[in-house]
Amino acid sequence: MLNLPAGRFAAVALLGLFWGLNWPAVKIALAEVPPVPLRAIGFSAGALILFALAVLRRRGLLPRRGEILPILMAGMLNILAFNLFTAFGQLNMATSRAAIIAFTMPAWAALLAWPLLGERPGLRQAVGLACGMAGLAVLLGVDALRGAALSPLGVGFMLGAAVSWALGTVVMKRTTWTSSMIVVTGWQYAVAALPMIVAAALIGGLPSPAGLSAPVLGALAYHIVFSIGLAQTMWFLIVRRLSVGQATLGTLLTPIVGVSGSVLLLGDALTWNMLAALALVLAAVACVMGPVPKRAKKPAVA
């Protein structure tokens, strides 16, 4: 499916939807669940769900020996480091701006993929990347572009999140996986869950479900099933099938969906820069994910 243009657009659209709506879902959950316990719950539940799904599909739970180190590296980068950086980043700056900086990841991934994977960016990818970055700049807002309301410490944490995610993506791309992506994803969550469980225990343990409101329980369910379970597995499948440039530019849809979800679910105001950013990001995805034009064949020389 991902080898066809329609399949690429569908996969990227679903990924953007699941991850985008996760931002307001996490915002709702954080009203009653602190960040570290939230990560511990999400990572643990995600690992258990994915392992259970692997058993139901009769997949072996143990990865081959050559995949253990890439799983550890990718789990530390994609899951643990990214979430730790974003947690500290959001403590030092507004969440909306933090999310946008995190999604500069495609720029870092494209730069890293060139020396590490030999994926030299072409003209269409460069145009798409420029459109996507311009869309994120517009969404960020004029005040942020002028340097207003941006904490250097917060920006540093969020750039760390973007770079760690980009490095994790390159690790996933350069590894030849024979294990199921469900199993690989499950082990990455398990790797990230252990230190978060220890950290949560040190700061007071996990909250009781009985003490959480219905909206928070619903937000947690969405976060675990759609963002952690489905979206993360889809992401690794996309990275496996497409180039790093194609896969990472598709993630630019996520902050657009996240902002739109905040408007609908949290009552945030809809502004002109959101609409302009949406147009630029969709143009970026169209540039990179669209079908490659066929070149006309030269007539044979008699």
C-alpha positions in Angstrom: 0.0 0.0 0.0 2.8 2.4 0.9 4.4 1.9 -2.5 1.4 3.7 -4.2 0.9 7.5 -4.0 -2.6 7.1 -2.6 -1.3 4.7 0.1 1.4 7.2 1.0 -1.1 10.1 1.4 -3.5 7.9 3.4 -0.7 6.7 5.8 0.6 10.2 6.3 -2.9 11.6 6.9 -3.7 9.0 9.5 -0.4 9.5 11.2 -1.0 13.3 11.3 -4.5 12.7 12.6 -3.5 10.3 15.4 -0.5 12.2 16.6 -2.1 15.7 16.0 -5.1 14.9 18.2 -2.7 13.5 20.8 -1.6 17.1 21.7 -5.0 18.2 23.1 -5.5 14.7 24.6 -2.3 15.0 26.6 -3.2 18.5 27.6 -6.5 17.2 29.0 -4.7 14.3 30.8 -2.1 16.6 32.3 -4.8 18.4 34.2 -4.9 15.4 36.6 -1.8 13.3 35.8 1.7 14.8 36.2 4.1 14.4 33.2 6.4 11.6 34.6 3.6 9.3 35.7 1.8 10.0 32.4 4.9 8.8 30.5 5.3 5.8 32.7 1.6 4.8 32.2 1.7 5.4 28.5 5.0 3.6 27.8 4.1 0.6 29.9 0.6 0.2 28.6 1.8 0.7 25.0 4.4 -2.1 25.4 1.8 -4.5 26.9 -0.7 -3.7 24.2 1.7 -4.2 21.4 3.1 -7.4 22.9 -0.4 -8.8 23.3 -1.2 -7.9 19.7 2.0 -9.6 18.5 0.9 -12.8 20.4 -2.5 -12.7 18.9 -0.9 -12.4 15.4 1.5 -15.2 16.3 4.6 -13.1 16.1 7.7 -14.0 18.0 8.3 -11.6 20.9 12.1 -11.9 20.9 14.0 -9.8 18.3 17.0 -11.3 16.6 20.4 -10.7 18.2 21.5 -8.1 15.6 18.4 -6.0 16.3 18.9 -5.6 20.1 21.3 -2.7 19.9 19.3 -0.8 17.3 16.2 -1.3 19.5 18.0 0.1 22.5 19.3 3.0 20.6 16.0 3.8 18.9 14.1 3.4 22.1 16.3 5.8 24.0 16.2 8.4 21.2 12.7 8.0 19.7 10.8 7.4 22.9 12.8 8.3 26.1 15.0 11.2 25.1 12.3 12.8 22.9 9.7 12.7 25.7 12.1 13.9 28.4 13.2 16.8 26.3 9.7 17.8 25.5 8.6 17.5 29.1 11.4 19.9 30.3 10.8 22.1 27.2 7.2 22.6 28.1 8.1 23.6 31.6 10.2 26.5 30.2 7.9 27.7 27.3 4.4 27.5 25.9 3.3 24.1 24.8 2.1 25.2 21.4 5.5 26.8 20.6 7.3 23.8 22.1 5.4 21.4 19.8 6.2 23.5 16.7 9.9 23.5 17.5 9.9 19.7 18.0 8.5 19.3 14.5 11.5 20.9 12.9 12.7 17.3 13.1 12.4 16.8 9.3 15.1 19.4 8.7 17.5 17.6 11.1 16.6 14.2 9.7 17.2 15.3 6.1 20.6 16.7 7.1 21.5 13.5 9.1 20.3 11.1 6.4 22.7 12.6 3.8 26.0 11.6 5.6 24.6 8.6 7.5 22.3 7.0 4.9 23.5 8.6 1.6 20.0 10.0 1.0 20.9 13.2 -0.9 17.9 15.6 -0.9 16.5 16.3 -4.4 15.0 19.5 -5.7 11.4 18.5 -4.9 12.4 17.4 -1.4 14.2 20.7 -0.9 11.1 22.7 -2.0 8.9 20.6 0.2 11.1 21.1 3.2 11.2 24.8 2.6 7.4 25.0 2.4 7.1 22.9 5.5 9.5 24.9 7.6 7.8 28.1 6.3 4.5 26.7 7.5 5.8 26.0 10.9 7.3 29.5 11.1 3.9 31.0 10.2 2.2 28.8 12.8 4.8 29.8 15.4 3.7 33.4 15.1 5.2 36.8 14.4 6.1 37.4 18.1 8.1 34.2 18.2 9.9 34.9 15.0 11.0 38.2 16.6 12.4 36.3 19.6 9.6 37.3 21.9 8.3 34.9 24.6 10.9 32.3 23.8 13.0 30.9 26.6 16.5 30.0 25.4 16.4 27.0 27.8 13.1 25.9 26.5 14.2 26.3 22.9 17.3 24.2 23.7 15.3 21.4 25.2 12.9 21.3 22.2 15.8 21.4 19.7 17.2 18.4 21.6 13.9 16.7 21.2 13.9 17.3 17.5 17.4 16.1 17.0 17.0 13.0 19.2 13.9 12.0 17.2 15.7 12.6 13.9 18.6 10.4 15.1 16.2 7.7 16.2 14.6 7.8 12.7 17.9 7.4 11.0 18.6 4.4 13.3 15.3 2.9 12.3 16.0 3.5 8.6 19.5 2.1 8.5 18.6 -1.1 10.3 17.4 -4.1 8.3 14.5 -5.4 10.4 13.3 -9.0 10.2 11.2 -8.8 13.3 7.6 -7.5 13.2 7.4 -3.7 13.6 4.8 -4.3 16.3 7.4 -6.2 18.3 10.1 -3.7 17.6 7.9 -0.8 18.7 6.8 -2.7 21.8 10.4 -3.3 22.9 11.2 0.4 22.3 8.4 1.3 24.7 9.6 -1.3 27.2 13.1 0.1 27.1 11.7 3.6 27.7 9.2 2.5 30.3 11.6 1.1 32.9 13.4 4.4 33.8 10.1 6.3 33.7 8.5 3.8 36.2 11.5 4.2 38.5 11.3 8.0 38.2 7.5 8.0 38.9 8.0 5.8 42.0 10.6 8.2 43.3 8.3 11.2 43.0 5.2 9.6 44.5 4.0 6.7 42.4 1.1 6.4 39.9 -2.3 8.0 40.3 -5.3 5.7 41.0 -7.7 5.4 38.0 -10.6 5.7 40.5 -9.5 9.2 41.3 -9.5 10.4 37.6 -12.4 12.1 35.9 -14.1 10.7 32.8 -12.5 13.2 30.3 -9.0 12.4 31.6 -9.6 8.6 31.4 -10.9 9.1 27.8 -7.8 11.2 27.0 -5.5 8.6 28.5 -7.3 5.9 26.5 -6.8 7.9 23.2 -3.2 8.6 24.1 -2.3 4.9 24.7 -4.3 3.3 21.9 -4.1 5.7 19.0 -0.9 7.7 19.6 1.3 5.2 21.4 0.0 2.0 19.9 -1.3 2.7 16.3 0.5 5.8 15.3 4.0 4.8 16.6 3.8 1.5 14.8 2.6 3.2 11.6 5.5 5.7 11.9 8.1 2.9 11.9 6.3 1.2 9.0 6.4 4.4 7.0 10.1 5.0 7.8 10.8 1.4 6.7 9.1 1.8 3.4 9.8 5.4 2.4 12.9 7.6 2.4 13.7 9.6 5.5 12.8 12.8 3.6 9.4 11.5 2.6 8.6 10.0 6.0 9.7 12.9 8.1 8.0 15.6 6.0 4.8 13.8 6.4 5.0 14.5 10.2 4.6 18.2 9.5 0.8 17.5 9.3 0.9 16.7 13.0 1.2 20.2 14.5 -1.5 21.4 12.1 -3.9 18.8 13.3 -2.8 19.4 16.9 -3.7 23.1 16.6 -7.0 22.3 14.9 -7.8 19.8 17.6 -7.1 22.4 20.2 -9.5 24.8 18.5 -12.3 22.2 18.4 -11.7 20.4 21.8 -10.1 23.1 24.0 -11.7 26.2 22.6 -8.5 27.9 21.3 -9.0 30.7 18.9 -8.6 30.0 15.1 -6.2 32.6 13.5 -5.1 33.4 10.0 -1.6 32.1 10.6 -3.0 28.6 11.3 -4.8 28.6 7.9 -1.7 29.9 6.1 0.5 27.3 7.8 -2.0 24.5 6.8 -1.7 25.5 3.2 2.1 25.6 3.3 2.4 22.2 5.1 0.0 20.5 2.7 2.0 21.9 -0.2 5.1 20.4 1.4 3.5 17.0 1.7 2.3 17.2 -1.9 5.8 18.0 -3.1 7.4 15.1 -1.4 4.7 12.4 -1.4 3.2 13.0 -4.9 4.0 10.6 -7.8 7.3 11.1 -9.6 6.7 12.5 -13.1 7.7 10.1 -15.8 10.4 11.2 -18.1 9.8 11.1 -21.8 11.8 8.4 -23.6 14.3 9.6 -26.1 13.8 8.3 -29.7 16.1 5.6 -30.7 19.0 6.7 -32.9 18.9 4.9 -36.3 
